[in-house]
Amino acid sequence: MPTVEESIFIARPPQEVFNFLAKSENIPVWDSSALHVETVGDDPVGLGTRAQGTSKVVGRKFDWTTEVTEFDPPRRFTSKSVEGQLDFTVTNTLEPEGDGTRLTFRIDAASGLGGVFGKLADRFVESAQARTVRANLETLSELLTEHPELGSEEG
């Protein structure tokens, strides 16, 4: 199972980073592989909340639906795919660090991303995705640091 895990410091309190990450509609703002994401329904974000989206991974587009499987503000937020071609889990772990937050972002995906690329492509896809994740986290950190109004509202 390919895994990509990256960590970054964000100069914002954990609750504000968590609030921003918990809103599905914010994902395309900082994640270059997410083309479109929306929350399903109007209930507040929590366990069982679903989101639908389209991502582009290594040049291929995929539609997916995720469900929140762990919701522990402001420490941990996990979503797992429940529909679509990709079988993946995304875990965000937030820890206080100095006057900000250490965010660890982890993606666990099925080998070959569910057979879409094949097992032989795992290393290539994992390496390419790791570079994308690192760049996305740098974008997220800069965005939240430069725009203090983001994340100040609860999801």
QUIQUIBEL-V907429 format. One record per backbone hydrogen bond with DSSP energy under -0.5 kcal/mol. NH is the residue of the N-H (numbers start at 1). CO is the residue of the C=O. E is the energy in kcal/mol with one decimal. If there is no record, write none. Layout:
((NH | CO | E) (NH | CO | E))
//
This chain:
((4 | 107 | -2.4) (6 | 105 | -2.4) (8 | 103 | -2.4) (10 | 101 | -3.0) (12 | 10 | -2.5) (16 | 13 | -0.5) (17 | 13 | -1.9) (18 | 14 | -3.0) (19 | 15 | -2.7) (20 | 16 | -1.8) (21 | 17 | -2.5) (22 | 18 | -2.5) (23 | 19 | -0.6) (23 | 20 | -0.9) (24 | 22 | -0.9) (26 | 23 | -2.1) (27 | 24 | -1.7) (29 | 26 | -1.2) (30 | 26 | -0.8) (30 | 27 | -1.3) (31 | 27 | -2.8) (32 | 30 | -0.7) (34 | 31 | -1.5) (35 | 33 | -0.7) (35 | 54 | -2.7) (36 | 54 | -1.5) (38 | 52 | -2.5) (40 | 50 | -3.1) (41 | 39 | -0.6) (45 | 155 | -1.0) (48 | 68 | -2.7) (49 | 46 | -2.2) (50 | 40 | -0.6) (51 | 66 | -1.8) (52 | 38 | -2.7) (53 | 64 | -2.5) (54 | 36 | -2.4) (55 | 62 | -2.7) (56 | 33 | -2.8) (57 | 55 | -0.5) (57 | 60 | -2.6) (60 | 57 | -1.9) (62 | 55 | -2.7) (64 | 53 | -2.5) (65 | 83 | -2.0) (66 | 51 | -2.7) (67 | 80 | -2.3) (68 | 49 | -2.6) (69 | 78 | -2.3) (70 | 78 | -1.5) (72 | 76 | -3.1) (75 | 72 | -2.8) (76 | 72 | -1.9) (77 | 92 | -2.1) (78 | 70 | -2.6) (79 | 90 | -2.5) (80 | 67 | -2.4) (81 | 88 | -3.0) (82 | 65 | -3.3) (83 | 65 | -1.5) (85 | 63 | -0.7) (88 | 86 | -0.7) (89 | 108 | -2.3) (90 | 79 | -2.9) (91 | 106 | -2.7) (92 | 77 | -2.8) (93 | 91 | -0.5) (93 | 104 | -2.6) (94 | 75 | -3.2) (95 | 102 | -1.9) (97 | 100 | -2.1) (100 | 97 | -2.3) (101 | 10 | -2.9) (102 | 95 | -3.3) (103 | 8 | -2.9) (103 | 101 | -0.7) (104 | 93 | -2.8) (104 | 102 | -0.5) (105 | 6 | -3.0) (105 | 103 | -0.6) (106 | 91 | -2.5) (107 | 4 | -2.9) (108 | 89 | -2.6) (109 | 2 | -2.8) (109 | 107 | -0.5) (110 | 87 | -2.6) (113 | 110 | -2.4) (114 | 111 | -0.7) (115 | 111 | -0.9) (116 | 112 | -0.7) (116 | 113 | -0.8) (117 | 112 | -2.4) (118 | 112 | -0.7) (121 | 118 | -1.4) (122 | 119 | -1.6) (125 | 121 | -3.0) (126 | 122 | -3.0) (127 | 123 | -2.3) (128 | 124 | -2.5) (129 | 125 | -2.8) (130 | 126 | -2.2) (131 | 127 | -1.7) (132 | 128 | -1.9) (133 | 129 | -3.0) (134 | 130 | -2.3) (135 | 131 | -2.2) (136 | 132 | -2.6) (137 | 133 | -2.6) (138 | 134 | -1.9) (139 | 135 | -2.0) (140 | 136 | -2.6) (141 | 137 | -2.6) (142 | 138 | -2.3) (143 | 139 | -2.8) (144 | 140 | -2.6) (145 | 141 | -2.1) (146 | 142 | -2.6) (147 | 143 | -1.4) (150 | 147 | -1.9) (152 | 149 | -1.2))
//
